[in-house]
Amino acid sequence: MKVTILGSGNSTGVPSIGCKCEVCQSTNPKNKRSRVSAFIEERGCNILIDSSPDLREQALKNNITRVDALLYTHAHADHANGIDDMRSFNYLSNKSIPAYGNAHTINTLCARFSYIFTPKTGGFFYGASLNGQIVPETPVGKIEIADNTVTYFQQNHAKINTLGYRIGGFAYSTDVKALPEESFEALRGVEVWVVDCLRRAETFSHSHLAQSLQWIARVQPRLAILTHMDHDFDYDRLSNKLPAGVVPAYDGMIVEL
């Protein structure tokens, strides 16, 4: 399995427009964070997690030309509003692409982008075309995508629930404030875990550094990768303070399992 971290930043991205802080003005490329997304290549199948507003640039930078399935964590703009750029993948494959999520996510996206979820006829893909697939509202469930079993698990994100995903030894948890016990059980034995960590201080809807490290100590993956980071974190300074086996994400980061 090959996993590419396409984006590692918060909803504004880093640098944030108009911000003059040290991190936003940094020349370190690992402090340049587009909106969060990940790309998984496993058993001949290409799976995209979320269609961030930066999808086009992310796909070009990482030479992504095929997406077989799309997993949505939730429908917030920083995770979904690059949805129109899916049309390039439709055009290249000449077919619609299944998009998975919970009922709230898929129904919200269908209302916001109805034209994308309307079945196309004639084999022409001038607009993006996705087949919405609502997963059952269970604490933990499974999706079969080609030869891959994808496990999804519930996460609390303040006023809504998001989905975390696990494929084999890899798991992805962004935009999460609290994890139920069933989700910790779904993470048991995971090898690499990408986990939400917005900033140092506690926040209303995201995990913060101390909590994320507590979760990591409980789950004990071989490697934990912090994502959805805002400009509170300088990459080098954060890297130097993290315990062994925990690293910050950066755009374009590749992990092989």
Secondary structure, DSSP 4 states (H G I P E B T S, - for coil): -EEEEEE-B-TT-BSPTT--STTTT---GGG-BPBPEEEEEETTEEEEE---TTHHHHHHHTT----SEEE-S---HHHHTTGGGGHHHHHHHTS-EEEEE-HHHHHHHHHHTGGGSSPP-TT--SS--EEEEEPP--SEEEEEETTEEEEEEEEEETTEEEEEEEETTEEEE-S-SB--HHHHHHTTT-SEEEEE---SS--SSS--HHHHHHHHHHH--SEEEEESB-TT--HHHHHHHSPTTEEE--TTEEEE-
